[in-house]
């Protein structure tokens, strides 16, 4: 499978030549594949936010390259705006970036900048609104009349309406209640399933990452600590915990059961998978 994004030996150093010089990301290399749902996890200060701002050219590498469809995004600096249409970035708390007088106009802002007009624009706006659960009767309302969760959906729709090849989400559920978090993630899963687009999800929540992504990239101290499928990453739960990172609650439960003598896979990370193992043990007489 061909990568859609290639990050090659990426380093970004702040304060070069000053006593405050530090690298927020250092010599990071990985690929992102077409249609993949990639999770990026790491504690505060691990380099997550700096990394993703390179993916659409908001930051320029100190050294290294970002390749989109095999081409260095900085090969022609004057065309970096085109990259930002292809790699859509939704910041944490994006509702603070709403500014138009109606929800419709806010969602339409990005695709209008792409040159879309008339029926094409209307289709993009309404489809994006539908994908995130914004109703038609809300489109002519002021975005400032909406709840926090609804505003978040409008901001997300504004990026989806540009139909980017890659959608990068920085803590999209931060600050929402549990029901709001799950509703928004369900919208994102539907978008991924229906559109087949590449999604990169940055989160501090291992449970949120575990339930949604195909592959996990773990950052620690500006570098890649590990990467792999969720089952591969959570197989190394001890290393994650010793690095000050978390694991899903179910993985913690599975580890405790394993320590108490039950033949449980300690890398299990969903309720359904643990339930399946416990039922199998019960049928086999391994647990009462």
Phi, psi and omega per residue, in radians:
X1 nan 2.340 -3.126
X2 -1.405 2.381 3.065
X3 -1.262 2.515 3.039
X4 -1.523 -0.593 3.078
X5 -2.210 2.408 3.045
X6 -2.223 2.157 3.097
X7 -1.856 2.038 -3.004
X8 -2.100 1.963 3.049
X9 0.849 0.785 -3.073
X10 -1.301 2.207 3.019
X11 -2.294 2.355 3.018
X12 -2.273 2.067 -3.073
X13 -1.991 2.220 3.071
X14 -1.644 2.580 3.034
X15 1.129 0.675 -3.109
X16 -1.009 2.284 3.102
X17 1.427 0.092 3.106
X18 -2.005 2.911 3.092
X19 -1.120 -0.248 -3.095
X20 -1.710 0.209 -3.104
X21 -1.030 2.290 3.059
X22 -2.729 2.619 3.098
X23 -1.705 2.121 3.111
X24 -1.394 -0.583 2.927
X25 -2.314 2.520 -3.027
X26 -2.442 1.994 3.039
X27 0.920 0.864 -3.136
X28 -1.602 2.286 3.116
X29 -2.339 2.214 2.997
X30 -2.915 2.847 3.096
X31 -1.973 2.670 3.017
X32 -2.148 2.273 -3.000
X33 -1.751 2.668 -3.116
X34 -1.041 2.229 3.131
X35 1.407 0.030 -3.100
X36 -1.354 2.636 2.982
X37 -1.962 1.753 -3.048
X38 -1.804 2.325 3.044
X39 -1.822 2.407 3.053
X40 -2.074 2.175 -3.063
X41 -2.221 2.650 3.088
X42 2.978 2.680 -3.141
X43 -1.274 2.970 3.124
X44 -0.980 2.281 3.141
X45 1.564 0.090 -3.108
X46 -1.408 -0.246 3.098
X47 1.921 0.113 -3.066
X48 -1.027 -0.915 -3.056
X49 -1.160 -0.699 3.102
X50 -1.106 -0.746 3.140
X51 -1.013 -0.905 -3.014
X52 -1.220 -0.428 3.095
X53 -1.245 -0.228 3.031
X54 -1.430 -0.392 -2.967
X55 -1.215 -0.424 3.065
X56 -2.121 0.317 2.993
X57 1.429 0.263 3.035
X58 -1.202 -0.554 3.003
X59 -2.087 2.573 3.103
X60 -1.822 2.333 -3.105
X61 -1.047 2.518 2.933
X62 -1.195 -0.698 2.993
X63 -2.682 2.805 -3.087
X64 1.690 -3.101 -3.039
X65 -2.421 2.654 2.912
X66 -2.066 2.077 3.129
X67 -1.906 2.255 3.054
X68 -1.998 2.115 -3.032
X69 0.911 0.669 3.060
X70 1.433 0.052 -3.083
X71 -2.079 2.325 3.110
X72 -1.046 2.151 -3.073
X73 -1.167 -0.314 3.125
X74 -1.752 0.201 3.121
X75 -1.055 -0.649 3.080
X76 -2.256 1.580 -3.050
X77 -0.949 -0.521 -3.116
X78 -1.211 -0.274 -3.126
X79 -1.803 0.264 -3.097
X80 -1.115 -0.450 3.099
X81 -1.062 -0.631 3.120
X82 -1.128 -0.604 3.103
X83 -1.093 -0.650 -3.087
X84 -1.249 -0.345 2.995
X85 -1.352 -0.517 -3.083
X86 -1.526 -0.480 3.088
X87 -2.101 1.715 -3.076
X88 -1.523 2.230 -3.099
X89 -1.982 2.149 3.068
X90 -1.863 1.967 -3.098
X91 -1.275 2.860 3.004
X92 -1.090 2.437 -3.083
X93 0.928 0.936 -3.084
X94 -1.171 -0.281 -3.130
X95 -1.097 -0.352 3.107
X96 -1.310 -0.126 3.131
X97 -1.738 0.043 3.081
X98 -1.256 2.455 -3.073
X99 -2.605 -0.237 -3.079
X100 -1.377 2.930 -3.055
X101 -1.390 -0.340 3.077
X102 -2.329 2.769 3.079
X103 -1.037 -0.757 -3.132
X104 -0.983 -0.835 -3.093
X105 -1.157 -0.590 3.123
X106 -1.161 -0.776 3.127
X107 -1.167 -0.572 -3.081
X108 -1.358 -0.257 -3.005
X109 -1.004 -0.853 -3.121
X110 -1.129 -0.946 -3.139
X111 -1.077 -0.511 3.059
X112 -1.130 -0.663 3.094
X113 -1.173 -0.349 3.043
X114 -1.421 -0.137 3.140
X115 1.713 0.145 -3.135
X116 -1.373 2.446 -3.128
X117 -2.508 2.922 2.990
X118 1.019 -2.371 -3.057
X119 -1.117 -0.617 3.126
X120 -1.087 -0.796 3.117
X121 -1.109 -0.808 -3.109
X122 -1.049 -0.721 3.124
X123 -1.091 -0.803 -3.138
X124 -1.044 -0.781 -3.099
X125 -1.129 -0.858 -3.058
X126 -1.227 -0.626 3.117
X127 -1.190 -0.757 3.124
X128 -1.104 -0.717 3.110
X129 -1.062 -0.769 3.137
X130 -1.100 -0.695 -3.098
X131 -1.093 -0.532 -3.109
X132 -1.804 0.093 3.069
X133 1.463 0.421 3.030
X134 -1.594 2.133 -3.073
X135 -1.346 2.726 3.122
X136 -1.013 -0.656 -3.100
X137 -1.251 -0.186 3.103
X138 -1.583 -0.220 -3.009
X139 -1.156 -0.517 -3.134
X140 -1.659 0.080 3.068
X141 -1.428 2.794 2.966
X142 -1.246 2.386 3.109
X143 -1.073 -0.379 -3.095
X144 -1.387 -0.095 3.035
X145 -1.518 -0.172 -3.035
X146 -1.537 2.835 3.052
X147 -1.257 2.954 3.135
X148 -1.030 -0.748 3.138
X149 -1.165 -0.669 3.107
X150 -1.184 -0.685 3.072
X151 -1.048 -0.716 3.130
X152 -1.040 -0.726 3.134
X153 -1.131 -0.700 3.120
X154 -1.091 -0.775 3.140
X155 -1.105 -0.703 3.099
X156 -1.139 -0.735 3.123
X157 -1.069 -0.624 3.141
X158 -1.066 -0.563 3.087
X159 -1.445 -0.732 3.112
X160 -1.037 -0.599 -3.097
X161 -1.122 -0.356 3.085
X162 -1.410 -0.073 3.105
X163 0.913 0.945 -3.141
X164 -1.195 2.694 3.051
X165 -1.219 -0.600 -3.121
X166 -2.235 2.287 3.095
X167 -1.951 2.069 -3.113
X168 -1.886 2.149 -3.058
X169 -2.049 2.050 -3.127
X170 -1.720 1.793 3.124
X171 0.867 1.016 -3.013
X172 -1.131 -0.381 -3.095
X173 -1.808 0.147 -3.107
X174 -1.002 2.315 3.057
X175 1.453 -0.093 3.124
X176 -1.558 2.696 3.075
X177 -1.290 2.925 -3.065
X178 -0.939 -0.738 3.138
X179 -1.146 -0.734 3.126
X180 -1.112 -0.689 3.110
X181 -1.080 -0.827 -3.092
X182 -1.189 -0.658 3.104
X183 -1.087 -0.763 -3.123
X184 -1.173 -0.731 3.121
X185 -1.135 -0.591 3.076
X186 -1.103 -0.702 3.074
X187 -1.069 -0.740 -3.117
X188 -1.173 -0.711 3.089
X189 -1.093 -0.725 3.114
X190 -1.078 -0.745 3.119
X191 -1.052 -0.787 -3.134
X192 -1.104 -0.765 -3.111
X193 -1.195 -0.748 -3.064
X194 -1.366 -0.608 -3.064
X195 -1.720 -0.393 -3.123
X196 1.173 0.371 -3.120
X197 -1.396 2.784 3.058
X198 -1.367 2.300 3.109
X199 -2.171 2.354 3.015
X200 -2.044 2.048 -3.086
X201 -1.918 2.061 3.047
X202 -1.720 2.248 -3.110
X203 -2.654 2.682 3.001
X204 -1.630 -0.111 -3.053
X205 -1.708 1.935 3.099
X206 -1.109 -0.611 3.134
X207 -1.109 -0.750 3.135
X208 -1.130 -0.742 3.107
X209 -1.102 -0.834 -3.057
X210 -1.043 -0.648 -3.053
X211 -1.362 -0.224 -2.938
X212 -2.163 -0.494 -2.902
X213 -1.757 2.820 3.064
X214 -1.512 -0.571 -3.037
X215 -2.568 2.616 -3.100
X216 -2.135 2.365 2.998
X217 -1.963 2.132 -3.095
X218 -1.854 2.145 3.112
X219 -1.807 2.511 3.022
X220 -2.572 2.183 3.065
X221 0.889 0.878 3.009
X222 1.325 0.064 -3.129
X223 -2.234 2.906 3.050
X224 -1.410 2.075 3.098
X225 -1.421 -0.769 3.114
X226 -2.879 2.865 3.023
X227 -2.655 2.740 3.127
X228 2.748 3.135 3.038
X229 -1.078 2.704 -3.136
X230 -0.874 -0.739 -3.131
X231 -1.102 -0.608 3.120
X232 -1.244 -0.725 -3.127
X233 -1.191 -0.787 -3.076
X234 -1.330 -0.191 2.972
X235 -1.127 -0.404 -3.136
X236 -1.819 0.661 -3.076
X237 -1.003 -0.659 3.133
X238 -1.053 -0.739 3.132
X239 -1.187 -0.672 3.097
X240 -1.076 -0.806 -3.109
X241 -1.156 -0.697 3.141
X242 -1.199 -0.377 3.101
X243 -1.523 0.092 3.124
X244 1.448 0.219 3.111
X245 -1.751 2.914 -3.089
X246 -1.768 2.972 2.949
X247 -2.287 2.812 3.111
X248 -0.997 2.616 -3.133
X249 -0.995 -0.674 -3.135
X250 -1.123 -0.643 3.091
X251 -1.114 -0.678 3.076
X252 -1.071 -0.789 3.134
X253 -1.071 -0.784 -3.131
X254 -1.079 -0.678 3.124
X255 -1.119 -0.719 3.126
X256 -1.123 -0.769 3.123
X257 -1.079 -0.698 3.108
X258 -1.098 -0.769 3.137
X259 -1.106 -0.467 -3.140
X260 -1.565 0.143 2.983
X261 1.798 -0.055 3.124
X262 -1.398 2.413 3.135
X263 -1.347 1.203 -3.100
X264 -1.856 2.484 3.026
X265 -1.247 1.977 -3.085
X266 -1.254 -0.115 3.129
X267 -1.629 0.056 -3.141
X268 -1.075 2.502 -3.023
X269 -2.408 0.118 3.039
X270 -2.243 2.671 3.113
X271 -1.031 -0.735 -3.093
X272 -1.084 -0.723 -3.115
X273 -1.185 -0.704 3.111
X274 -1.166 -0.725 3.114
X275 -1.042 -0.738 3.141
X276 -1.064 -0.740 3.137
X277 -1.170 -0.704 -3.136
X278 -1.173 -0.689 3.105
X279 -1.134 -0.677 3.118
X280 -1.132 -0.694 3.101
X281 -1.126 -0.723 -3.127
X282 -1.100 -0.768 3.118
X283 -1.122 -0.564 3.140
X284 -1.521 0.009 3.119
X285 1.444 0.235 -3.100
X286 -1.530 -0.173 3.135
X287 -2.606 2.511 -3.084
X288 -1.513 nan nan
